[in-house]
Amino acid sequence: MRKSILAALVTSAMLACPLFAQEQAKKPMLAAYYPNWGQYSGFKAEDIPYHLVTHILYAFYKTNPNGDLFNSDPTDEANLRALIDSCRANNVTIFLSIGGADQSDGFSELARKPETRKNFVDNIVKLADSHGFDGFDIDWEYPHEAPGADPEKTFPGAPGVDPVYGNDDADTRWAELFFLDLRKGIDEYNKRTGKHVLLTAAVPGSDYWARWTTDASYKALDLLMVMSYDFMGTWEKRVKCNASTKQGWEIVKYYESRGIPKERLVQGLAFYGKSFNERKDPRTGKALPLQLGGEFDGTGSGSGGTHYWSKLLDQLKIAKYEVTFDEDLGCEYAIGNQEIIVFNGTKSTQHTVRSVRERLDEGYPGLMYWDMLGDAGVPDSLSLLIAAHNELFQEHATKKGKM
């Protein structure tokens, strides 16, 4: 009985999507995440070059086990209102992103109860009315196993468990109900108001994490904001690109293999890089070669080993780095100061954007990037946003306006 109900909900959700492909086909998408901590960097709503983007996703609101919704930084509400007004004045689509890497703890519990799922949907509808958002972006990072459960024994397809939902220690079944309820609620809201509010989600750039989410959950979305970055971290044994053209298309093709239409797959750009210290040979004490594919020893310079693009430009001036653009992979790296930094500069950003632009006629909608602060204050000649915009739209814009 339960599976037949789920099947009916899945069919309904699939028939309802996607609005985006029908309405936005004439213009490619360049979406930017704007984090609410921008105010502390002096980058507020009035500082955004709206003419360079088509969509802005305000990050983040949070939820809790009851399904309530609130700004993760209540002091930024006035700035959010100014952002919404500026988007309206500049014909930019505005979405609200909910969750985030460090703020997703409420999703798992709320998704397991019909009443808390309903409360979440009701609160989405209230925000659509009170703030006028054009869409809602779920950034649940990520549906996985319950605390204390063995991930290798709970995920869908693990030995001896349900191949679609895993076991009840997995979020998978409940996440599907959550997304289907949300799809249904937004569709009903759109029908009642005549609006076209969209439902999107930031989805993993890793098939390891994506395995916890069903095809039906993904197909309930108008767009998947594919986080095709963070491929490199201390969990790796050897250095590789943090984001690249090659990696981006590999994860996009993974989602396509799961039946997600290419019209819903938005590829991500990283406006930041990561640094890793050189490793000493334990036998000789000599430094091992710093290179892609080489060993490393923990994170290097930056905040936890991470540099926004704006800060990375300063770092590269401090010490002598040898910068290389790997055209086959579509990423850049810098070697020097006893560390290697993997990043995306103007060359690799243009490389990735060009690869998407050349396939727009296949149905791919465009790109998004994390996040606006990475490019704040960067001169036009080095701006990743300008590089991305001009490559995608084949224009020659500056941060002051289009030429």
RODO-2510 file (C-alpha; in nm, 4 decimals, decimal comma):
residues 403
     n   res          X          Y          Z
     1     m     0,0000     0,0000     0,0000
     2     r     0,2767     0,2418     0,0994
     3     k     0,4670     0,1837    -0,2249
     4     s     0,1543     0,2384    -0,4362
     5     i     0,0934     0,5733    -0,2650
     6     l     0,4543     0,6715    -0,3227
     7     a     0,4285     0,5719    -0,6881
     8     a     0,1244     0,7954    -0,7350
     9     l     0,3019     1,0875    -0,5728
    10     v     0,6100     1,0304    -0,7865
    11     t     0,4046     1,0278    -1,1067
    12     s     0,2275     1,3487    -1,0055
    13     a     0,5556     1,5222    -0,9258
    14     m     0,7185     1,4172    -1,2512
    15     l     0,4270     1,5452    -1,4586
    16     a     0,4426     1,8815    -1,2829
    17     c     0,8033     1,9589    -1,3840
    18     p     0,9776     2,1505    -1,5113
    19     l     0,8549     2,5093    -1,5356
    20     f     1,2032     2,6469    -1,5858
    21     a     1,2713     2,4721    -1,9151
    22     q     0,9541     2,6178    -2,0655
    23     e     1,0020     2,9747    -1,9396
    24     q     1,3758     3,0327    -1,9547
    25     a     1,4715     2,8573    -2,2789
    26     k     1,5515     3,1845    -2,4561
    27     k     1,8248     3,2975    -2,2173
    28     p     2,0990     3,0964    -2,0467
    29     m     2,1229     3,1052    -1,6707
    30     l     2,4064     3,2535    -1,4658
    31     a     2,3074     3,2220    -1,1027
    32     a     2,4977     3,3465    -0,7985
    33     y     2,4719     3,2476    -0,4347
    34     y     2,4777     3,5501    -0,2064
    35     p     2,5559     3,4511     0,1559
    36     n     2,4030     3,6499     0,4402
    37     w     2,7461     3,7008     0,5958
    38     g     2,8258     3,9326     0,3062
    39     q     2,7281     4,2254     0,5268
    40     y     3,0330     4,1608     0,7455
    41     s     3,2607     4,1909     0,4432
    42     g     3,1036     4,5204     0,3425
    43     f     2,9344     4,3586     0,0419
    44     k     2,5649     4,4362     0,0684
    45     a     2,2708     4,4364    -0,1699
    46     e     2,3655     4,7752    -0,3150
    47     d     2,7125     4,6472    -0,4098
    48     i     2,5944     4,3639    -0,6380
    49     p     2,6452     4,4028    -1,0159
    50     y     2,2966     4,2792    -1,1034
    51     h     2,3472     4,3195    -1,4776
    52     l     2,6006     4,0343    -1,4741
    53     v     2,3689     3,7627    -1,3370
    54     t     2,0246     3,6249    -1,4144
    55     h     1,9467     3,4691    -1,0745
    56     i     2,0520     3,5290    -0,7140
    57     l     2,0093     3,2706    -0,4411
    58     y     2,0064     3,4214    -0,0930
    59     a     2,1868     3,1913     0,1512
    60     f     2,0753     3,0905     0,4020
    61     y     1,7538     3,0422     0,5899
    62     k     1,7500     2,7536     0,8363
    63     t     1,4930     2,5013     0,9463
    64     n     1,4509     2,2916     1,2599
    65     p     1,2863     1,9581     1,3498
    66     n     0,9467     2,1330     1,3635
    67     g     0,9765     2,2612     1,0073
    68     d     1,0007     2,6273     1,1093
    69     l     1,1951     2,8646     0,8830
    70     f     1,4098     3,1588     0,9886
    71     n     1,7073     3,3584     0,8701
    72     s     2,0309     3,2021     0,9943
    73     d     2,1415     3,5615     1,0628
    74     p     1,8371     3,7662     1,1722
    75     t     2,0436     4,0863     1,1544
    76     d     2,0486     4,0549     0,7736
    77     e     1,6740     4,0798     0,7139
    78     a     1,6892     4,4464     0,6114
    79     n     1,9659     4,3651     0,3641
    80     l     1,7566     4,0753     0,2307
    81     r     1,4618     4,3091     0,1710
    82     a     1,6928     4,5475    -0,0134
    83     l     1,8237     4,2532    -0,2179
    84     i     1,4722     4,1470    -0,3167
    85     d     1,3807     4,5045    -0,4171
    86     s     1,7016     4,5401    -0,6200
    87     c     1,6395     4,2099    -0,7974
    88     r     1,2923     4,3278    -0,8924
    89     a     1,4277     4,6609    -1,0195
    90     n     1,6953     4,4853    -1,2268
    91     n     1,4842     4,1973    -1,3614
    92     v     1,6886     3,9382    -1,1704
    93     t     1,5211     3,6237    -1,0385
    94     i     1,5515     3,5822    -0,6603
    95     f     1,5496     3,2454    -0,4816
    96     l     1,5770     3,1619    -0,1124
    97     s     1,8290     2,8906    -0,0277
    98     i     1,7578     2,6899     0,2866
    99     g     2,0152     2,4850     0,4764
   100     g     2,3842     2,4880     0,3915
   101     a     2,6848     2,2755     0,4791
   102     d     2,6739     2,3599     0,8503
   103     q     2,3033     2,4299     0,8885
   104     s     2,1234     2,1216     0,7586
   105     d     2,0682     1,9431     1,0887
   106     g     1,6922     2,0106     1,1000
   107     f     1,6012     1,8371     0,7741
   108     s     1,6427     1,4736     0,8734
   109     e     1,4057     1,4864     1,1704
   110     l     1,1397     1,7089     1,0132
   111     a     1,1272     1,4886     0,7022
   112     r     1,0211     1,1838     0,9076
   113     k     0,6833     1,3197     1,0216
   114     p     0,3875     1,4250     0,8024
   115     e     0,2935     1,7101     1,0360
   116     t     0,6408     1,8666     1,0356
   117     r     0,6703     1,8267     0,6585
   118     k     0,3372     2,0072     0,6296
   119     n     0,4567     2,2844     0,8584
   120     f     0,7674     2,3291     0,6416
   121     v     0,5578     2,3509     0,3231
   122     d     0,3157     2,5949     0,4882
   123     n     0,6085     2,8154     0,5895
   124     i     0,7459     2,8074     0,2347
   125     v     0,4103     2,9314     0,1071
   126     k     0,4065     3,2090     0,3693
   127     l     0,7529     3,3239     0,2595
   128     a     0,6462     3,3178    -0,1049
   129     d     0,3701     3,5630    -0,0106
   130     s     0,5565     3,7783     0,2424
   131     h     0,8866     3,8123     0,0539
   132     g     0,7924     3,7418    -0,3072
   133     f     1,0610     3,4831    -0,3750
   134     d     1,0622     3,3390    -0,7262
   135     g     1,1869     3,0030    -0,6048
   136     f     1,3122     2,7967    -0,3131
   137     d     1,6431     2,6126    -0,3145
   138     i     1,6853     2,3231    -0,0706
   139     d     2,0479     2,2901     0,0372
   140     w     2,0211     1,9767     0,2525
   141     e     2,3824     1,8605     0,2868
   142     y     2,3111     1,5743     0,2712
   143     p     2,0451     1,3086     0,3192
   144     h     2,2403     1,0135     0,4618
   145     e     2,2307     0,7712     0,7548
   146     a     2,0928     0,8388     1,1027
   147     p     2,3468     0,9242     1,3754
   148     g     2,5304     0,6135     1,4904
   149     a     2,4214     0,3978     1,1974
   150     d     2,6741     0,2266     0,9734
   151     p     2,6565     0,4053     0,6364
   152     e     2,7772     0,0996     0,4471
   153     k     2,4838    -0,1047     0,5816
   154     t     2,2047     0,1486     0,5398
   155     f     2,2312     0,3118     0,1977
   156     p     2,0056     0,2068    -0,0931
   157     g     2,1627    -0,0934    -0,2566
   158     a     2,3645    -0,2006     0,0462
   159     p     2,3647    -0,5785     0,1014
   160     g     2,0361    -0,7025     0,2438
   161     v     1,8456    -0,3702     0,2418
   162     d     1,5855    -0,2115     0,0153
   163     p     1,7533    -0,1200    -0,3167
   164     v     1,5550     0,2051    -0,3457
   165     y     1,5277     0,3303     0,0109
   166     g     1,7928     0,1506     0,2130
   167     n     1,6795     0,0763     0,5658
   168     d     1,4946     0,3004     0,8099
   169     d     1,8214     0,4395     0,9451
   170     a     1,8675     0,6101     0,6070
   171     d     1,7093     0,9479     0,5296
   172     t     1,6269     0,8291     0,1779
   173     r     1,2587     0,7361     0,2112
   174     w     1,1788     1,0392     0,4250
   175     a     1,3700     1,2768     0,2009
   176     e     1,1611     1,1555    -0,0923
   177     l     0,8380     1,2244     0,0951
   178     f     0,9748     1,5656     0,1926
   179     f     1,0530     1,6637    -0,1672
   180     l     0,7250     1,5255    -0,3004
   181     d     0,5225     1,7104    -0,0353
   182     l     0,7133     2,0277    -0,1170
   183     r     0,6559     1,9777    -0,4902
   184     k     0,2842     1,9295    -0,4311
   185     g     0,2594     2,2332    -0,2045
   186     i     0,4366     2,4653    -0,4502
   187     d     0,2284     2,3358    -0,7412
   188     e    -0,0910     2,4042    -0,5464
   189     y     0,0358     2,7508    -0,4570
   190     n     0,1172     2,8256    -0,8204
   191     k    -0,2239     2,7043    -0,9359
   192     r    -0,4014     2,9152    -0,6741
   193     t    -0,2028     3,2358    -0,7352
   194     g    -0,1108     3,2094    -1,1012
   195     k     0,2572     3,2452    -1,0071
   196     h     0,5441     3,0238    -1,1209
   197     v     0,7486     2,9692    -0,8065
   198     l     1,0227     2,7125    -0,8698
   199     l     1,1682     2,4347    -0,6559
   200     t     1,5406     2,3688    -0,6819
   201     a     1,8089     2,2009    -0,4730
   202     a     2,1839     2,2200    -0,4351
   203     v     2,2871     1,8601    -0,5036
   204     p     2,6153     1,6787    -0,4371
   205     g     2,9087     1,6756    -0,6716
   206     s     2,9719     1,3216    -0,5494
   207     d     2,7885     1,0018    -0,6346
   208     y     2,8757     0,8799    -0,2821
   209     w     2,6408     1,1387    -0,1308
   210     a     2,3915     1,1368    -0,4168
   211     r     2,3224     0,7638    -0,3613
   212     w     2,1166     0,8520    -0,0528
   213     t     1,8629     1,0480    -0,2605
   214     t     1,6143     0,8736    -0,4892
   215     d     1,5566     0,9485    -0,8560
   216     a     1,2013     1,0487    -0,7622
   217     s     1,3338     1,3142    -0,5231
   218     y     1,5554     1,4627    -0,7913
   219     k     1,2792     1,4490    -1,0519
   220     a     1,0535     1,6521    -0,8217
   221     l     1,2840     1,9509    -0,8786
   222     d     1,2652     2,2146    -1,1495
   223     l     1,6444     2,2533    -1,1378
   224     l     1,9377     2,0744    -0,9796
   225     m     2,2160     2,3121    -0,8745
   226     v     2,5006     2,0661    -0,9158
   227     m     2,7807     2,1438    -0,6705
   228     s     3,0509     2,0450    -0,9154
   229     y     3,3271     2,1561    -0,6816
   230     d     3,4914     2,0477    -0,3539
   231     f     3,6327     1,7431    -0,5267
   232     m     3,9545     1,7985    -0,3321
   233     g     3,9980     1,7872     0,0442
   234     t     4,1921     1,6219     0,3244
   235     w     3,9919     1,3021     0,2692
   236     e     4,1929     1,2507    -0,0491
   237     k     4,5346     1,0838    -0,0501
   238     r     4,6680     1,2759    -0,3484
   239     v     4,6166     1,6254    -0,4857
   240     k     4,3588     1,6748    -0,7579
   241     c     4,1564     1,9659    -0,8933
   242     n     3,9038     2,1153    -0,6544
   243     a     3,6810     2,1903    -0,9530
   244     s     3,7400     2,1436    -1,3234
   245     t     3,5599     2,1233    -1,6547
   246     k     3,6243     1,7494    -1,6712
   247     q     3,4951     1,6787    -1,3204
   248     g     3,1912     1,8991    -1,3779
   249     w     3,0774     1,7112    -1,6851
   250     e     3,1416     1,3750    -1,5197
   251     i     2,9019     1,4505    -1,2334
   252     v     2,6439     1,6039    -1,4711
   253     k     2,6540     1,2844    -1,6779
   254     y     2,6077     1,0838    -1,3579
   255     y     2,2798     1,2636    -1,2902
   256     e     2,1740     1,2135    -1,6499
   257     s     2,2394     0,8402    -1,6071
   258     r     1,9812     0,8485    -1,3292
   259     g     1,7188     0,9842    -1,5635
   260     i     1,7444     1,3553    -1,4829
   261     p     1,6808     1,5623    -1,7975
   262     k     1,9758     1,7783    -1,8999
   263     e     1,7376     2,0774    -1,9070
   264     r     1,7372     2,0677    -1,5258
   265     l     2,1120     2,0325    -1,4637
   266     v     2,2902     2,3542    -1,3699
   267     q     2,6667     2,3142    -1,3458
   268     g     2,8529     2,4858    -1,0607
   269     l     3,1595     2,7111    -1,0554
   270     a     3,3860     2,7623    -0,7538
   271     f     3,5021     3,1175    -0,6832
   272     y     3,7597     2,9915    -0,4349
   273     g     4,0612     2,7628    -0,4153
   274     k     4,2186     2,5224    -0,1662
   275     s     4,5780     2,4933    -0,0480
   276     f     4,7717     2,1877     0,0706
   277     n     5,1135     2,1628     0,2332
   278     e     5,4033     1,9732     0,0884
   279     r     5,4751     1,6305     0,2363
   280     k     5,8137     1,5116     0,3591
   281     d     5,9411     1,1684     0,2642
   282     p     5,9385     0,9807     0,6002
   283     r     6,2560     0,7959     0,5063
   284     t     6,4692     1,0835     0,3828
   285     g     6,3000     1,3894     0,5282
   286     k     6,3087     1,5524     0,1875
   287     a     6,0048     1,7239     0,0401
   288     l     5,8069     1,5182    -0,2073
   289     p     5,7210     1,6866    -0,5394
   290     l     5,4278     1,9270    -0,5275
   291     q     5,2068     1,8395    -0,8235
   292     l     4,8654     1,7162    -0,9265
   293     g     4,8623     1,3511    -0,8263
   294     g     5,1292     1,4108    -0,5620
   295     e     5,1030     1,3463    -0,1900
   296     f     5,0355     1,6289     0,0555
   297     d     5,0339     1,6919     0,4284
   298     g     4,7226     1,8727     0,5465
   299     t     4,5823     2,2113     0,4519
   300     g     4,8010     2,5093     0,3728
   301     s     4,7485     2,8861     0,3736
   302     g     4,4097     3,0560     0,3899
   303     s     4,1136     3,0100     0,6195
   304     g     4,1211     2,6380     0,6918
   305     g     4,3168     2,5991     0,3699
   306     t     4,0550     2,7856     0,1643
   307     h     4,1015     3,1133    -0,0251
   308     y     3,8274     3,3186    -0,1811
   309     w     3,9436     3,4226    -0,5296
   310     s     3,9825     3,7810    -0,4066
   311     k     4,2121     3,6654    -0,1238
   312     l     4,3959     3,4154    -0,3417
   313     l     4,5065     3,6944    -0,5721
   314     d     4,6716     3,8579    -0,2701
   315     q     4,8293     3,5283    -0,1609
   316     l     4,9866     3,4727    -0,5004
   317     k     5,1612     3,8093    -0,4641
   318     i     5,3104     3,7260    -0,1216
   319     a     5,5379     3,4482    -0,2406
   320     k     5,6573     3,3329    -0,5775
   321     y     5,4163     3,0759    -0,7161
   322     e     5,4340     2,8963    -1,0459
   323     v     5,0827     2,8979    -1,1895
   324     t     4,9714     2,6331    -1,4394
   325     f     4,6503     2,5997    -1,6374
   326     d     4,5757     2,2389    -1,7252
   327     e     4,3690     2,2689    -2,0411
   328     d     4,2901     1,8965    -2,0557
   329     l     4,1299     1,9029    -1,7104
   330     g     4,0099     2,2618    -1,7090
   331     c     4,1597     2,3761    -1,3786
   332     e     4,4522     2,5756    -1,2464
   333     y     4,7070     2,5209    -0,9727
   334     a     4,9867     2,7208    -0,8152
   335     i     5,3031     2,5764    -0,6637
   336     g     5,5236     2,7682    -0,4204
   337     n     5,5713     2,8640    -0,0575
   338     q     5,5884     2,4899     0,0293
   339     e     5,2294     2,4341    -0,0799
   340     i     5,0104     2,3679    -0,3811
   341     i     4,6892     2,5627    -0,4384
   342     v     4,4199     2,4165    -0,6643
   343     f     4,1776     2,6771    -0,7921
   344     n     3,9816     2,8208    -1,0817
   345     g     4,1066     3,1468    -1,2252
   346     t     3,9856     3,3334    -1,5310
   347     k     4,1264     3,0763    -1,7759
   348     s     3,9638     2,7686    -1,6231
   349     t     3,6406     2,9570    -1,5503
   350     q     3,6167     3,0567    -1,9161
   351     h     3,7052     2,6999    -2,0154
   352     t     3,4153     2,5535    -1,8153
   353     v     3,1665     2,8214    -1,9159
   354     r     3,2603     2,7814    -2,2820
   355     s     3,1984     2,4067    -2,2601
   356     v     2,8466     2,4768    -2,1320
   357     r     2,7778     2,7573    -2,3799
   358     e     2,8685     2,5307    -2,6683
   359     r     2,6059     2,2817    -2,5489
   360     l     2,3201     2,5171    -2,4677
   361     d     2,1389     2,4034    -2,7823
   362     e     2,1337     2,0524    -2,6314
   363     g     1,9153     2,1871    -2,3522
   364     y     2,1573     2,2583    -2,0662
   365     p     2,0260     2,5662    -1,8827
   366     g     2,3505     2,7363    -1,7765
   367     l     2,5633     2,7709    -1,4643
   368     m     2,5677     2,8864    -1,1048
   369     y     2,8533     2,9787    -0,8740
   370     w     2,9435     2,9761    -0,5062
   371     d     2,9691     3,2533    -0,4063
   372     m     2,9456     3,6267    -0,4718
   373     l     3,1967     3,7196    -0,2021
   374     g     3,4703     3,5349    -0,3884
   375     d     3,4761     3,8006    -0,6590
   376     a     3,4001     4,1062    -0,4436
   377     g     3,6490     4,3865    -0,4953
   378     v     3,8368     4,2077    -0,7735
   379     p     3,9364     4,4343    -1,0648
   380     d     3,7486     4,3777    -1,3898
   381     s     4,0491     4,2287    -1,5675
   382     l     4,0702     3,9468    -1,3102
   383     s     3,7011     3,9111    -1,2243
   384     l     3,5698     3,5559    -1,2491
   385     l     3,2148     3,6872    -1,2721
   386     i     3,2975     3,9075    -1,5698
   387     a     3,4909     3,6205    -1,7294
   388     a     3,1926     3,3879    -1,6821
   389     h     2,9322     3,6427    -1,7949
   390     n     3,1177     3,7554    -2,1054
   391     e     3,1966     3,3986    -2,2093
   392     l     2,8394     3,2780    -2,1578
   393     f     2,6618     3,5732    -2,3178
   394     q     2,9384     3,6664    -2,5640
   395     e     2,9378     4,0243    -2,4369
   396     h     3,1982     4,2700    -2,3120
   397     a     3,0479     4,3848    -1,9835
   398     t     3,2212     4,5424    -1,6842
   399     k     3,1114     4,5625    -1,3227
   400     k     2,9744     4,9109    -1,3975
   401     g     2,7578     4,8049    -1,6879
   402     k     2,7296     4,6445    -2,0293
   403     m     2,9228     4,7852    -2,3220
***
